[in-house]
Amino acid sequence: MSRRTRIFVGMLAIYVAGIAFLLVRVVGDIDPRYRESAEESLVDTANLMASLIEQDVHGERIEPARLEPLLRNLYARQFDAEIYGLRKTRVDLRLYVTDADGRVIFDAQRERTGQHLGENFVEWRDVRYTLDGLYGARTSRDVAHDATSSVMYVAAPIRSRDRVTIGVVSVGKPVQSFGKFVQDARWRTIWVGVGSALALLVGAVIVSVWLVRPFGLVRDYLAWTRTQPRLRPGPMARHAVATLRSGVHEMRDALTGRNTVADYVQTLTHEIKSPLSAIRGAAELLEDPAMPAADRERFLANITRETQRVQEIVDRMMELTALESRRVLEHAQAVPLAPLLEELAASHQAAAAARGLRLDLALQDQPVVWGDPFLLRRAVANLLANAMDFASAGSAIELGLHATGRRVRITVRDHGPGIPAYAQAQVFQKFYSLARPASGKRSTGLGLAFVQEIAQQHGGKATLENAAGGGALATLGLPARKPD
């Protein structure tokens, strides 16, 4: 993974983490807000019931006789209320009354009435606090290990005509009765949050692509469509996907501040510094008029060799930069790979023979891919040149073609020293090169990067690994073209 990609992934991870943190905080705050709202309603209901009970107080004696028929009728009521899309069909209110000592003298709930009659509730927070003249409320579970059985209770004092607290009425509401509202609000918040985050991300993509090159994607796609002899859904869909993928890459580059020329300046300067130093040193020595002719020829040859190296680096760099700046393949067509490899094998036979190598061609299948034949030829030629540089004298280089399902593999196998363990993760990096066994010299380090870029533009991938039995195996994997 390149440094730019890691930066982009890091920025995307920070964005996702920030949105996730915000959603967690908001969603986690929904339940307390609903509980607060429910508690506020329970305060009103408890005081309403306390006022009703106080109508039947005689001296300091509470007579909750009228509560039983009232609540029985309340639980028996039938209704159908639609509250913001959620339906409520029954009353879930609970109620109990205690005397001044905290002993239950009336208890009513939908499922069981009179269950707690005679029990002492003075230790419950709602009863104790209210008897002490404070605000009393609590949340308790009907079943100890079941959080969904929680019930919220709010108490209000029952006072005599002398304003003395002679009892407590406590009104309860199961948390589960409004839990469906909480759950619905959570999902609504999550969907709105995720939708807003995606919309913002899509907006960033659109703005970034627009900043890089306005309307370029559509224009390129329409230009490619006009070059086709007839409209075929398969190739058009694949080309559209490739165009969108390129747009995403441009967005990534815009977000990470990518500038191709500026990004390559440091590495390019490092690579050409050595040959330029050699040229400068040789030129300074050539200024000596007393230098022997043999030394003069040697230094002139050195200048020529290093100049050619600089020229090769610059040319390869220009080619790679031009290839990376393309969004999509400009000259894509159906490419039969077998004839292409036969042509390449024939053109490289002489170079292989000059190095004492044999080039074997093994075509197991006859697949067709959708791509640029010129770029595919360049990619395979780079792999062959690389194999010939590392192959042992007298050995064979095997060029193969295999098709498996919807994938096509072009393989180039040499019988050289293979890839050192320390270099296996770096062989496709720009300017990274291993010393050639025969000469000890290094290449520009751009050939395999060129191959990888071509593979990616064709929707494939290039790999280089040690082969079983010694040597290296380069693979150019491509998607097979579907029959029309």
N, C-alpha and C positions, 0 to 999 in steps of 0.2 A: 504494500500500500504506500503510495507516494506521500510526501509531506503535505502537499496541498489537499489531498483526499483526507488525510488524518485531521487537518485543521478544519475542513468542512464537516467531517463527521463529529468532531469535538464541538463545533458551534451548534450543530443540529442536536447533539446530546444535551447541551446546556439549555437549549430552547425547550426541548421535550421535558427535561427535568424541572425547569421553571414552571411550565404549564401544569405538570403533574403536581408539583408542590402547591400551586395556587388552587387546583381543583380539590386536592385532599383537604386543604384548610377550609375551603368553602363548603364542601360536602360534609365535613366533620362538624361544621357549625350549624347545620340545618336542624339536627335533632334537638340541641339545647334551645334553639329559637322556637321550635314547635312546643316544647315543654313549657317554656315561659308563657307562650300564648295560652296554652291549656290551663296553666296554673292561674293566670289572671281571670279566666272565666270561672274557674272553680272557686275563687275568692268571692266573686259576686254571688254564685249559687249558694255557697255555705252561709253567707250573711242573709240571703233571702230566706233560706230554710230556718235560720236562727230567729228571724223576725216572725216567721209563721208560727214556730213553736212557742215563742214568747206570748202569743195571743192566748195560749191555753195554760199559762203558768198561774198557779194559785198559791200565793205566798212564796214558799221556796220549793214547791213541789212541781216537777215537770210532768205534764200529761201529754205524751205524744200519741194519743189515741187516734187523732185524725190522720196521722202520717201513714198508717197501715193501708187504709182504703185508697188514699191519695197515690201512694207508690204502686199499689197493686194495679190501679187503673193506668198509671204511667207506663209500667212494664207491658201492659196488655195493648197499648195503643199501636195501631198499624199505620205506617206511613212509608213513603218512598221519596227520599230527598237526594237529589243529584248535586253534589258539591264539587265544582270544578272538575267534572268528569268522573268523580268517584261517588258511589252510591252508599247511602246510610238508610237502614231499614228498621233499626231498633234502638232503644235507649239503653246505654251501658252504665248509667250512673249508679253509684253505691252510696249508702248513707248509714251512719250509726250515731246514736245519741248516748252520751254518758252523763252520769250525775256528777256532783261536786267531788266525789271521791275517785272518779275515773272508772266507775263500774258501768258496763253497757246495759242500758235499759230499753234500747230499741236498735235493731239491726236489720237492714234490708239490702238485698242485691238481687239481680235478676235470677240467678241460678238457685240461690239458697237464702231464705229469709229466716232470721232468728238464730243463725248458726252460732253467734258469739254472745248471746244473751247471758248476762250474769258474769261474764269475764271482766277482769280488771285490766283496763287499757292505760292506766296512769303512767306506765313506763314508756308508752309510745310518744314520740316527739310531738306529734300534732296535739295530743290531749294534754300532756304535761305543760308544754309552753303556753297553750291557751289558758289553762287554769292559772298559770302564773302571770297572766296579763300580757303575754307576748304573742307574736305571730307564730302560729303552729302549722307546720306542714311536714310531710314525709313522703318517701317513695319506698315501698316494700314489695317483696315478691310473694306471690301465693305459693309458688314452688321454689325452694331455695336455690336449685341449680338451673333454673329456667329464666333467662333474662326477659323472655317475651311475656312472662306472667306478672311483670311489675305493675303496680297500681299507684297512682299519685293521689294523695289525700291532702285536703286543706280544711282546717277547722275554724269555727267561729264560736265565740262565747254565747251562751244562753244566760240572759240576765233577768233578775227579778225586777219588780216595779221599783225597787230601791237601788237599782243599777248594780246589784251584787251578782257576781258570776256564780251561778248555781249548777252549771252543766256545760257540756260542749256538744255541738253537732259537727260531725266531720263528713265531708262529701268526697267521694273517691271516683276516679276515672281510670280504667285500664289503659296503660300506655299503648297496648296493641290496638285500641280503638282508633287512635290517630297515627299508628305506625305506618299504615298504608299510605297516608298522606306524606309522611317523611320519606318512605321508600320512593314514591312517585316523584317527589321533589328532588331526591338525590339523582335519580336517573335522568330527569329533565335537565338538571344542572350539568351532569356529566356530558350528555349529548350536546347541549349548547356550548359547553366549554371546548369539547373536542372539535365540534363543527367550526367554532370561531377560530381555534388554533389552526385547523386545516385551511380555512379560508384565508387566514393571514399568511400562511406558508405559500399557498397558491398565488396570493397577491404578490408576495415577494418574488416568486418565480417569474410571474408575468412582468413585473417592474424590472427585474434584473435582466431578463432576456431583452426587454425593450431598450434598456440602457446600453446593452452590448451591441445590438444591431436591430433596429426597429423593423418589424415585419419580415425579417430575413428568413425565418423558418418557413412561413407560408410561401414566400416568393420562391425559395429554393425548391420546395415540394411541387409547386405548380410548374416550375421550369423543368423539373425532372419528368413530370407527367406528360408534358408536351413532347418530350423526346421519345415516348413509348409508341411503338407501332399500333398497339391496341391496349385497351384497358383490361388488366387482369387483377382481380381482387386480391389474390395471394401476394404477388410482388408489391402491390400498392400498400397493403397493410404492413408488410415488413418494412418498406421504405418509410412509412409514416412513423412506425415505432423507432426506427433508426434516427429519424429527424427529431422526434421528441427527446430521445436519449441525448442527442447532441445539444438540444436546448437546455436540458437539465445540467449537462456539463458546463455550458456557458454560464448558467445561473450559479453553479458552484464556483466557477472561476471568478465571477463578479463579486460574490460574497467574500471570497478569500483574498480578493485584491490581486488576482493573478495578472501578471504582465509577462508574456512569453519571452520577449527580448531581455527585459530586466532580470528575469529569473535565470536565464542562461549565461548572463554576462560573467558571473563569478566563476562558474565551472569552465566556461570556454576560455576565460583568461588564464585559469590555472593550467589548462591543457596545452595552450600554445606558448606558455611562458618558457617551458624547457627548450623547444625547438628554436624559439627566437633568441634565447640566450646562447645557444650553440651557434646560430648564424652570426650573431654579433661578435662572439669570441673569434670565430674563424675570420670574419672580415677584418677585425683589428690585427690579427696575426698576418694577414695578407698585405697589410700596409708596409711590412718590412721588406725593402727591396733586396735584402741579402738572403731571403728565404730560398732554400733549394727547390728546384723544379718539382721534384717528387713530392715534397711536402705541400707545395702550392697546389698541385693537382689533387692531393688528398683532401685539403681543406675546401677546395672548390667543389669536389664531389660531396663533401659533407654539407655545404651550403645548399647544393641542389637537392640532396636527399631531405634535409629538414624543411626546405621550402615546399617540396611536394607533400610532406606530412602536414604542414599547416594548411595547404590548399585542400587536402583531402578532408581534414577536420572541418574546415569552413563549408565545403561542398556538402558533406554529409549532414552538417548541422542545418544548412539551409533546406535540404530535402526533408529532414525530419520535422523542422518547424512548419514548412509548407503543408506537410501531411497532417500534422496535429491541428492546424488551423482550419482544416476542412470539417464541415458539419457532417456531411454524408458523402457516399461514393458518387462521384460525378459521372462516371462512365460504366455503370453497372449493367451487366447482362448475364445471360446464362453461360457458364463457363464449364465445358467438359474438361475434367482435370487430367484424364489419362493422356490425351494428346499434348497437353501443356507440359507434363512431366517427361514425356518421351522427347520433346524438343529440348528441354533443359538438360536431360541426360546426354543427348547427342552433342550439345554445344559445350559441355564440360568434360567430355571424354579426353580431349587432347590435353587440357590442363591437368587432369588427374594422372594421365600417363606420363607427363613430364615430371611429376613428383613421385613416380613409381607406385601409383595407386590404381586400383581398379574400381570402376563405378558400376554397380549392379542395380538394375531396375526391376522391381517386383510390383506389378499391378494386379492386385487381387480383385478389384472391382472397377466399375466404370461410372463413378458418380458424377453428378453435375451440381455445381454450386452457383449461387447468385452473387456476382462480385465484379471487380475490375480485373481483367486478365493481366494488364500491365503490372499492377501492384502485386498480384499473386505471384507472378513470375519473378518479380524483384524479391519478394519474401523468401521463396524457395531457393533462389540463387544465393541469397545471403546465408541461408542455412548450409548450402553445399560448400560455399567458400569457407565458412567457419569450420566445417567438418574436415576439409582438405588441409586446413592449417594445423589441425591437431591430430590427424590420423598418423599412425605409425607407418613408416616406409614399408612397401610391399603388402599392405593390408587392403581391405576392400571397404568402400563406402556404399551403404545400402540405402537406396531411395525407394520408399514404399508408399502404396496408396491403399487405404482400407476404408470401408463403409460399414457402419453399424447403426441400424435404425435410421434415425434422422441426423446422425453425426458422421462427418468425414474426417479422416486423419491422414495427413501427409507426414511421413516419418523420414528422418535422415539419421542414419546410425553410422558412427565411426568406431574404429578400434584403436583409439588413442589412450592417453593416460586417464581420461575421465575428468570429472569436475571435483576439485578439492572441497572438503566439507565447509570450509570457511567462505567459499565463494558461491555456494549453491543458492543463497538467498539474494545475491547481488548481480547475477549474470545479466539481468535485463535492465539494470540501472544505466542511465546515460553516463558515458565516459568510463565505465568500468570494463577493464579488459585484463585477461590473463596472458602471461608471456607464452609465445609460441615455442613448442618444444625444440624445433629445428634451429631457429634463429635467436630465440630469447627476446625477441621484440614484441611489442604490444600493438594492437590495432587502435583505431580511434575510439572504440568502445561504444559506437553508435549503431552497429549493424543489428544486434539483437533487439535494441530498443525500437528500431525501425520495423523489424518483423512483428514485434508485439503490437505496435500501433496499427499496422495493417490488419493483423488478426482481429483486433478489437473493432475496427471499422467494418469488418465483415461479420460481426456478431460472434466471433470465435475467440480462441485463446492460444497463445504459444507457450510451450513448456520446454525446459531443457533439464535432463536428469541423467544420472549414471545408469547405463544399461546393464542388465544381467550378463555376466561374463566379461565385463570390462568395456571401456569406451563410453561414449556419451550418446544419448538418444534425444534428438530434437523432434518435437511434435507440433504441427500446425493443425489445430482442431477447428473445423468450420461446420456451420449448419448445412445440411444437404438441401438442395432445392426440391420443392414438391413438384410432382408432375402436373402439367396444366390440365 
